[in-house]
Amino acid sequence: MNCNVILEEQIDKEHLLLHIEHLRQELEELKQEKVDLEIMLETATEHADLVEAQLQKEIRDRKKVEAALQQANQELERLSVLDSLTQVANRRRFDDYLLQEWQRLRKEKAPLSLILCDVDYFKIYNDTYGHPIGDHCLQQVALAIESALEHPSDLVARYGGEEFALILPNTDAARAMQIAEKIRIKIKNLQILHHRSPVDEHVTMSLGVFGMVPTPEGSPELLITLADKALYQAKAQGRDRAVYAMS
């Protein structure tokens, strides 16, 4: 073998070794890139999990806030139609409900009765025992009136001061009178002392009653006027009684 051939073989061998080394380096680089990519993927997955967890927490927190806001609005709405002292309906609720039931019962041609109640000589009671005791008296009276309601659709409201009003849908005048008398007795049975009352040594109540089938010619105001007329008559006749107004 001549020298040229030997030299060429040597060169080819060196080229092959260099190529192998180059390929080995590329392989190592690819392996490192694979490791780097795996690390990046793992980091990205962990980051995505953290983002998703934070998002879920924010969603839960938002739902809690929305639920609390809804509950607060419901409570505010409830308080807006309740008398703060007695916790029965207030005058606003009374007016709205009376109109609502008048319109409904006019279509159904069904009776609607109204009872107006007044604690007898309550100003004297307040002046004698003081406002805190007077407030407690009104609270007891409200509970006694509520206990006389017969149907879920019945409504008792604080009409003003020591006055209360009962809206009795689908209740005729005769039954309304029976309910009024039951309320009068319940108030007396509370046995709340009222030494300066000209009527009785205990707190008493006068009640005016009127019932009618709503008609286009009538109105809720007319019903109130006639029940108020009956209440005036009850007071004029000596109080501690229920009176039905003759229209």
Contacts in CASP RR format, 6 or more apart in sequence:
PFRMAT RR
TARGET T0000
AUTHOR 0000-0000-0000
METHOD contacts of the structure
MODEL  1
MNCNVILEEQIDKEHLLLHIEHLRQELEELKQEKVDLEIMLETATEHADL
VEAQLQKEIRDRKKVEAALQQANQELERLSVLDSLTQVANRRRFDDYLLQ
EWQRLRKEKAPLSLILCDVDYFKIYNDTYGHPIGDHCLQQVALAIESALE
HPSDLVARYGGEEFALILPNTDAARAMQIAEKIRIKIKNLQILHHRSPVD
EHVTMSLGVFGMVPTPEGSPELLITLADKALYQAKAQGRDRAVYAMS
80 92 0 8 1.000
81 89 0 8 1.000
81 90 0 8 1.000
81 92 0 8 1.000
81 93 0 8 1.000
81 96 0 8 1.000
82 88 0 8 1.000
82 89 0 8 1.000
82 90 0 8 1.000
82 93 0 8 1.000
83 89 0 8 1.000
83 90 0 8 1.000
83 142 0 8 1.000
83 157 0 8 1.000
83 158 0 8 1.000
85 135 0 8 1.000
85 138 0 8 1.000
85 139 0 8 1.000
85 158 0 8 1.000
86 138 0 8 1.000
86 139 0 8 1.000
86 141 0 8 1.000
86 142 0 8 1.000
86 158 0 8 1.000
87 139 0 8 1.000
87 142 0 8 1.000
88 142 0 8 1.000
88 145 0 8 1.000
88 146 0 8 1.000
88 156 0 8 1.000
88 157 0 8 1.000
88 158 0 8 1.000
88 164 0 8 1.000
89 97 0 8 1.000
89 155 0 8 1.000
89 156 0 8 1.000
89 157 0 8 1.000
89 158 0 8 1.000
90 157 0 8 1.000
90 158 0 8 1.000
91 157 0 8 1.000
91 158 0 8 1.000
91 159 0 8 1.000
91 160 0 8 1.000
93 155 0 8 1.000
93 157 0 8 1.000
94 155 0 8 1.000
94 157 0 8 1.000
94 159 0 8 1.000
94 165 0 8 1.000
94 167 0 8 1.000
97 155 0 8 1.000
97 157 0 8 1.000
97 167 0 8 1.000
98 114 0 8 1.000
98 167 0 8 1.000
98 220 0 8 1.000
98 223 0 8 1.000
98 224 0 8 1.000
99 220 0 8 1.000
101 112 0 8 1.000
101 153 0 8 1.000
101 167 0 8 1.000
101 169 0 8 1.000
102 112 0 8 1.000
102 214 0 8 1.000
102 219 0 8 1.000
102 220 0 8 1.000
102 223 0 8 1.000
103 214 0 8 1.000
104 169 0 8 1.000
105 111 0 8 1.000
105 112 0 8 1.000
105 169 0 8 1.000
105 170 0 8 1.000
105 213 0 8 1.000
105 214 0 8 1.000
106 214 0 8 1.000
106 215 0 8 1.000
106 216 0 8 1.000
109 213 0 8 1.000
110 169 0 8 1.000
110 170 0 8 1.000
110 213 0 8 1.000
111 170 0 8 1.000
111 171 0 8 1.000
111 172 0 8 1.000
111 173 0 8 1.000
111 211 0 8 1.000
111 212 0 8 1.000
111 213 0 8 1.000
112 167 0 8 1.000
112 168 0 8 1.000
112 169 0 8 1.000
112 170 0 8 1.000
112 171 0 8 1.000
112 211 0 8 1.000
112 212 0 8 1.000
112 213 0 8 1.000
112 214 0 8 1.000
112 223 0 8 1.000
113 168 0 8 1.000
113 171 0 8 1.000
113 172 0 8 1.000
113 173 0 8 1.000
113 175 0 8 1.000
113 176 0 8 1.000
113 209 0 8 1.000
113 210 0 8 1.000
113 211 0 8 1.000
113 212 0 8 1.000
114 165 0 8 1.000
114 166 0 8 1.000
114 167 0 8 1.000
114 168 0 8 1.000
114 176 0 8 1.000
114 209 0 8 1.000
114 210 0 8 1.000
114 211 0 8 1.000
114 223 0 8 1.000
114 224 0 8 1.000
114 227 0 8 1.000
115 165 0 8 1.000
115 166 0 8 1.000
115 168 0 8 1.000
115 176 0 8 1.000
115 179 0 8 1.000
115 180 0 8 1.000
115 183 0 8 1.000
115 207 0 8 1.000
115 208 0 8 1.000
115 209 0 8 1.000
115 227 0 8 1.000
115 242 0 8 1.000
116 159 0 8 1.000
116 163 0 8 1.000
116 164 0 8 1.000
116 165 0 8 1.000
116 207 0 8 1.000
116 208 0 8 1.000
116 209 0 8 1.000
116 224 0 8 1.000
116 227 0 8 1.000
116 228 0 8 1.000
116 230 0 8 1.000
116 231 0 8 1.000
117 145 0 8 1.000
117 159 0 8 1.000
117 163 0 8 1.000
117 164 0 8 1.000
117 165 0 8 1.000
117 166 0 8 1.000
117 180 0 8 1.000
117 183 0 8 1.000
117 205 0 8 1.000
117 206 0 8 1.000
117 207 0 8 1.000
117 208 0 8 1.000
117 231 0 8 1.000
118 162 0 8 1.000
118 163 0 8 1.000
118 164 0 8 1.000
118 205 0 8 1.000
118 206 0 8 1.000
118 207 0 8 1.000
118 231 0 8 1.000
118 235 0 8 1.000
119 125 0 8 1.000
119 137 0 8 1.000
119 138 0 8 1.000
119 141 0 8 1.000
119 162 0 8 1.000
119 163 0 8 1.000
119 187 0 8 1.000
119 203 0 8 1.000
119 204 0 8 1.000
119 205 0 8 1.000
120 197 0 8 1.000
120 199 0 8 1.000
120 203 0 8 1.000
120 204 0 8 1.000
120 205 0 8 1.000
120 206 0 8 1.000
120 235 0 8 1.000
120 239 0 8 1.000
120 240 0 8 1.000
121 194 0 8 1.000
121 196 0 8 1.000
121 197 0 8 1.000
121 198 0 8 1.000
121 199 0 8 1.000
121 239 0 8 1.000
122 134 0 8 1.000
122 137 0 8 1.000
122 161 0 8 1.000
122 162 0 8 1.000
123 162 0 8 1.000
124 194 0 8 1.000
124 196 0 8 1.000
124 197 0 8 1.000
125 134 0 8 1.000
125 137 0 8 1.000
125 194 0 8 1.000
125 196 0 8 1.000
125 197 0 8 1.000
125 203 0 8 1.000
126 134 0 8 1.000
128 194 0 8 1.000
128 195 0 8 1.000
128 196 0 8 1.000
129 137 0 8 1.000
137 192 0 8 1.000
137 203 0 8 1.000
138 158 0 8 1.000
138 161 0 8 1.000
138 162 0 8 1.000
140 190 0 8 1.000
140 192 0 8 1.000
141 164 0 8 1.000
141 187 0 8 1.000
141 190 0 8 1.000
141 203 0 8 1.000
141 205 0 8 1.000
142 156 0 8 1.000
142 158 0 8 1.000
142 164 0 8 1.000
144 183 0 8 1.000
144 186 0 8 1.000
144 187 0 8 1.000
144 189 0 8 1.000
144 190 0 8 1.000
145 156 0 8 1.000
145 164 0 8 1.000
145 166 0 8 1.000
145 183 0 8 1.000
145 186 0 8 1.000
145 187 0 8 1.000
146 156 0 8 1.000
147 186 0 8 1.000
148 179 0 8 1.000
148 182 0 8 1.000
148 183 0 8 1.000
148 186 0 8 1.000
149 156 0 8 1.000
149 166 0 8 1.000
150 171 0 8 1.000
150 179 0 8 1.000
151 168 0 8 1.000
151 169 0 8 1.000
151 170 0 8 1.000
151 171 0 8 1.000
153 169 0 8 1.000
153 170 0 8 1.000
154 166 0 8 1.000
154 167 0 8 1.000
154 168 0 8 1.000
154 169 0 8 1.000
154 171 0 8 1.000
155 166 0 8 1.000
155 167 0 8 1.000
156 164 0 8 1.000
156 165 0 8 1.000
156 166 0 8 1.000
157 164 0 8 1.000
157 165 0 8 1.000
157 166 0 8 1.000
157 167 0 8 1.000
158 164 0 8 1.000
159 165 0 8 1.000
165 227 0 8 1.000
166 179 0 8 1.000
166 183 0 8 1.000
168 175 0 8 1.000
168 176 0 8 1.000
168 179 0 8 1.000
171 179 0 8 1.000
171 211 0 8 1.000
172 211 0 8 1.000
173 209 0 8 1.000
173 210 0 8 1.000
173 211 0 8 1.000
173 212 0 8 1.000
173 244 0 8 1.000
176 209 0 8 1.000
176 210 0 8 1.000
176 211 0 8 1.000
176 244 0 8 1.000
177 209 0 8 1.000
177 242 0 8 1.000
177 244 0 8 1.000
180 207 0 8 1.000
180 208 0 8 1.000
180 209 0 8 1.000
180 242 0 8 1.000
181 242 0 8 1.000
183 205 0 8 1.000
183 207 0 8 1.000
183 242 0 8 1.000
184 204 0 8 1.000
184 205 0 8 1.000
184 207 0 8 1.000
184 240 0 8 1.000
184 241 0 8 1.000
184 242 0 8 1.000
187 203 0 8 1.000
187 204 0 8 1.000
187 205 0 8 1.000
188 200 0 8 1.000
188 202 0 8 1.000
188 203 0 8 1.000
188 204 0 8 1.000
188 205 0 8 1.000
188 240 0 8 1.000
190 202 0 8 1.000
190 203 0 8 1.000
191 202 0 8 1.000
192 202 0 8 1.000
192 203 0 8 1.000
193 201 0 8 1.000
193 202 0 8 1.000
193 203 0 8 1.000
194 200 0 8 1.000
194 201 0 8 1.000
194 202 0 8 1.000
194 203 0 8 1.000
194 204 0 8 1.000
195 201 0 8 1.000
197 203 0 8 1.000
197 204 0 8 1.000
199 238 0 8 1.000
199 239 0 8 1.000
199 240 0 8 1.000
200 240 0 8 1.000
204 239 0 8 1.000
204 240 0 8 1.000
205 240 0 8 1.000
206 231 0 8 1.000
206 234 0 8 1.000
206 235 0 8 1.000
206 238 0 8 1.000
206 239 0 8 1.000
206 240 0 8 1.000
206 241 0 8 1.000
206 242 0 8 1.000
206 243 0 8 1.000
207 230 0 8 1.000
207 231 0 8 1.000
207 234 0 8 1.000
207 241 0 8 1.000
207 242 0 8 1.000
207 243 0 8 1.000
208 227 0 8 1.000
208 228 0 8 1.000
208 230 0 8 1.000
208 231 0 8 1.000
208 233 0 8 1.000
208 234 0 8 1.000
208 242 0 8 1.000
208 243 0 8 1.000
208 244 0 8 1.000
208 245 0 8 1.000
209 227 0 8 1.000
209 230 0 8 1.000
209 242 0 8 1.000
209 243 0 8 1.000
209 244 0 8 1.000
209 245 0 8 1.000
210 223 0 8 1.000
210 226 0 8 1.000
210 227 0 8 1.000
210 229 0 8 1.000
210 230 0 8 1.000
210 244 0 8 1.000
210 245 0 8 1.000
210 247 0 8 1.000
211 223 0 8 1.000
211 226 0 8 1.000
211 227 0 8 1.000
212 218 0 8 1.000
212 223 0 8 1.000
212 226 0 8 1.000
212 247 0 8 1.000
214 223 0 8 1.000
226 245 0 8 1.000
226 247 0 8 1.000
227 245 0 8 1.000
229 245 0 8 1.000
230 243 0 8 1.000
230 244 0 8 1.000
230 245 0 8 1.000
231 243 0 8 1.000
233 243 0 8 1.000
233 245 0 8 1.000
234 241 0 8 1.000
234 242 0 8 1.000
234 243 0 8 1.000
237 243 0 8 1.000
END
